[in-house]
Amino acid sequence: MSAELATAPSAKRKSWQSIAAPQVRTLPDRLLPFIWYFLSRRHWRAFAVTWLFGILSAVTAMSVPYAIKGIMDAAASMPAGTVTGLEGMLAHFATPLWIFVGISAANIACKRLEGIFFMYARPPMRAHMRDELFAYMQQHAHGYFLGNFAGSLAHKINEVATKVGDIIMVFSFDLMPMMIRLGMALFFLSHVDGTLTLMLFGWSVVYVVASYILSTYTRRDVEAYARARSTLTGKIVDAVTNMANIRAFSRANYERDYLARYLNQEVHTAQRVYIIMEYIRILQEAASLVLMVALVVMALQLWQAGTIGAGDFAMVMTLGMLLSESVKGLSTRFLEIAEQVGTANEGIDLLTRPHAVTDAPGAKELAVTKGEIVFSDVTFCYRDGTPVFKNLNLTIPAGQKVGLVGPSGAGKSTFVNLLLRLYDLDGGAIEIDGQDIAGVTQESLRESISTIPQDPMLFHRSLKENIRYGRVDATDDEVEEVARQTFCDEFIRLIPEGYDALVGERGIKLSGGQRQRIAIARAMLKSAPVLVLDEATSALDSESEKYIQNAMAQAMAGRTVLVIAHRLSTIANMDRILVFEDGDVIEDGTHEELLRKPRGLYARLWNMQAGGFLPE
């Protein structure tokens, strides 16, 4: 077994098993409702404990100036030379010193407990978000994935979960403590002087309102930066995925030039955001300086006038310093906050878009007893307005083997995609054994159909796992038996790791024919009542194809089979052949019947084909 397999995480060892979503829910498409959705469902207790210690930490931190005031008042009440020696000093300052030590120790304990509980709360919530975002993304329609980079979508899932956690962390460790510190400062100052209290209150209102306006002003630029960064990531992933093409066409320099455009766009948006943020930081730190100077000047005036004592003066000074540092700390995080909010918003908007194809309310499981397929007045056109079918009526009896033939764009693949309900119809209905597929669950529909694509897609997992994907509860013996039937076993045995060998991303470590055989084995193991093949033997050599055809003849027995053919010889023995052109079935019959129509499209294609393939 390879090292990667040996270290792969086991599903049975999920530390977040208790939060796995039992079903796909509709996710909020705005940031605050999105955060509340996850907090309120499973994680509010952990975060409530975290915030409790956060509040206590802020309260104790702002109580330190009050303890210092007690020490200063005790010092001012002690005439010079009246107390001598360490023991006498400690006795005189015992009460304020114990208060100072107790508050400081409580502050340290609360701060550390806040951090510990936050670390216990954040990872499960992050895993929960990734789990539900991934589950929700899987339910998007086929067109959603055609229009977005796979790498970009994966990046968005991780990014949203991470950024939401970062936003909660900033709230917990920066924003909330600052608000509490302001409140505590107002409370303590209200016992010293009303003018100081009003000045701090006015400054707080102006600061909060200005910060909100500035954050709103920067939101559009930050979201543009997030989009540019996401697009750049997608372009890099796309290039890496097509590295074989880059080398085959010697396009390394071209790809660097191509990528440079997106790099420049990312740099431009990043510079704009960072420069704006620096201006905002200057304003925030200037506001902090104004507050500090104003507090010092007014405190000096009050002390000189005899309105406040030395202890009050020391408390005001310490409060001012703590608030100033708190504001500076928040200003340094302002860029991070704006970036996190912008990135999270952009990701949430992309990932939580409404599903184009959804299960009907109360949808039931599809029960296939025979496998009859009926298209009734089916009308469909793509979202870009490209028409495909108009009032198509067609019945495929249970157990019939049907070949689908026609020029590119005639509607063959769309016919199959509609059967799989990758798109919803614009009109009409598709039924399997009398059940409208729009009224059954998508999961049960696709569980009843095995598909073998022309370009098989494999997971970067072991050969055994890829074959077993057809039926995840299959035993090793069943996997190996179907591998022998599809002539996979003969090349698997030649690999040192055997069935545990990893196939590489998209199966890149295997040849085209080997990938095709694995895909066929996977579909045969699934053993669904309806079988769809899209030129499933096109990547096989002639000898292997002969053996595979014999094995597939067994797999087709008792099943309804649809075969999209680009090589007409592969469907000559089908029970029936449908010839598509411009979204219509213009010919319908057996191979022999269609050849008796010399002016028919099928007969012309049969006579024109070179090497068994259809001409363009």
Summary of the structure (lengths in Angstrom):
residues: 616
radius of gyration: 34.9
end to end distance: 46.3
largest distance: 126.0
contacts: 1920
relative contact order: 0.08
helix: 64%
strand: 11%
